[in-house]
Amino acid sequence: MTPKALNDHLTWRYATKKMDPAKAVPQEKVDAIIEAIRMAPTSSGTQPFELLVITNAEIRSQIAAAASGQAQITDGSHLLVFAAWDNYTADRIDEVVQLNVDARGDLPMLQAYYENLKAAYLPRDAEENYTHAARQAYIALGVALVAAAEQEVDSTPMEGFDPEAVDAILGLKERGLRSVLLMPLGYRDTAGDWLLPMEKVRKPREAIVTQIA
Ligand SMILES: Cc1cc2nc3c(=O)[nH]c(=O)nc-3n(C[C@H](O)[C@H](O)[C@H](O)COP(=O)(O)O)c2cc1C
């Protein structure tokens, strides 16, 4: 059997509305999705977010309550929470520098590059730095959605939740993190999901592509 092309995976996936609570995603599939998130590119390679992988039913029901009761959070088997750095700090950037030194040696320009980055980021508002970090989490979410589809695991990208409530439930503030995105993983309830039989809705190519030759 020929493997599915990427666009076939993208057509197969959809923002699942009803998951089957009886089916759990196997650990190796969850691991493949987590690895894709770890490998996602980020600006200057800072990877300014952390991932929480939650199976605990009580915590997931508290989070669902902070997300308008969206049932995928509790019906799925795993909940991924993308939590971005609340700010860039010298320590956080120095850790990235050290990671580079460990992997590649202390190359010329490395220190200068990250000193420039610190000079640009550290004087900025925490909020501006947080939104920059959050954008990096969105890139990883995109990669995660594709990785889940490749594993034939259903998922729902979610920003429809109260981030402050989720931060409090997970103790993220104390860790210098802020919740950005949720992504429940599970398996579609083929009989119970109203969205499954519906056509995909996408703009035509000419509405979003300008060709400049
Ligand atoms: C960043 C982001 C946040 C979203 N938040 C929610 C959400 O909170 N709840 C939900 O059911 N769907 C959410 N969606 C799903 C979108 O509505 C959906 O991806 C879009 O309509 C395209 O449909 P498809 O993913 O089924 O192809 C979100 C999607 C993205 C990319």
Ligand as a Chemical Component Dictionary entry (heavy atoms), coordinates in Angstrom:
data_LIG
# 
_chem_comp.id                   LIG 
_chem_comp.type                 NON-POLYMER 
_chem_comp.pdbx_formal_charge   0 
_chem_comp.three_letter_code    LIG 
# 
loop_
_chem_comp_atom.comp_id 
_chem_comp_atom.atom_id 
_chem_comp_atom.alt_atom_id 
_chem_comp_atom.type_symbol 
_chem_comp_atom.charge 
_chem_comp_atom.model_Cartn_x 
_chem_comp_atom.model_Cartn_y 
_chem_comp_atom.model_Cartn_z 
_chem_comp_atom.pdbx_ordinal 
LIG C1  C1  C 0 -5.533  28.276 16.666 1  
LIG C2  C2  C 0 -6.857  27.564 16.536 2  
LIG C3  C3  C 0 -7.772  27.616 17.558 3  
LIG C4  C4  C 0 -8.966  26.896 17.479 4  
LIG N1  N1  N 0 -9.811  26.852 18.567 5  
LIG C5  C5  C 0 -10.866 25.972 18.544 6  
LIG C6  C6  C 0 -11.602 25.699 19.712 7  
LIG O1  O1  O 0 -11.375 26.251 20.788 8  
LIG N2  N2  N 0 -12.591 24.766 19.641 9  
LIG C7  C7  C 0 -12.872 24.081 18.485 10 
LIG O2  O2  O 0 -13.762 23.233 18.487 11 
LIG N3  N3  N 0 -12.187 24.326 17.365 12 
LIG C8  C8  C 0 -11.171 25.235 17.367 13 
LIG N4  N4  N 0 -10.430 25.441 16.226 14 
LIG C9  C9  C 0 -10.767 24.685 15.006 15 
LIG C10 C10 C 0 -11.095 25.559 13.776 16 
LIG O3  O3  O 0 -12.362 26.099 13.879 17 
LIG C11 C11 C 0 -10.905 24.675 12.548 18 
LIG O4  O4  O 0 -9.569  24.232 12.491 19 
LIG C12 C12 C 0 -11.254 25.386 11.250 20 
LIG O5  O5  O 0 -12.619 25.714 11.211 21 
LIG C13 C13 C 0 -10.907 24.513 10.053 22 
LIG O6  O6  O 0 -11.559 23.266 10.109 23 
LIG P1  P1  P 0 -10.815 21.874 10.183 24 
LIG O7  O7  O 0 -9.714  21.993 11.190 25 
LIG O8  O8  O 0 -11.888 20.926 10.648 26 
LIG O9  O9  O 0 -10.291 21.554 8.831  27 
LIG C14 C14 C 0 -9.249  26.167 16.301 28 
LIG C15 C15 C 0 -8.315  26.142 15.253 29 
LIG C16 C16 C 0 -7.119  26.791 15.384 30 
LIG C17 C17 C 0 -6.108  26.672 14.263 31 
# 
loop_
_chem_comp_bond.comp_id 
_chem_comp_bond.atom_id_1 
_chem_comp_bond.atom_id_2 
_chem_comp_bond.value_order 
_chem_comp_bond.pdbx_ordinal 
LIG C1  C2  SING 1  
LIG C2  C3  SING 2  
LIG C2  C16 DOUB 3  
LIG C3  C4  DOUB 4  
LIG C4  N1  SING 5  
LIG C4  C14 SING 6  
LIG N1  C5  DOUB 7  
LIG C5  C6  SING 8  
LIG C5  C8  SING 9  
LIG C6  O1  DOUB 10 
LIG C6  N2  SING 11 
LIG N2  C7  SING 12 
LIG C7  O2  DOUB 13 
LIG C7  N3  SING 14 
LIG N3  C8  DOUB 15 
LIG C8  N4  SING 16 
LIG N4  C9  SING 17 
LIG N4  C14 SING 18 
LIG C9  C10 SING 19 
LIG C10 O3  SING 20 
LIG C10 C11 SING 21 
LIG C11 O4  SING 22 
LIG C11 C12 SING 23 
LIG C12 O5  SING 24 
LIG C12 C13 SING 25 
LIG C13 O6  SING 26 
LIG O6  P1  SING 27 
LIG P1  O7  DOUB 28 
LIG P1  O8  SING 29 
LIG P1  O9  SING 30 
LIG C14 C15 DOUB 31 
LIG C15 C16 SING 32 
LIG C16 C17 SING 33 
# 
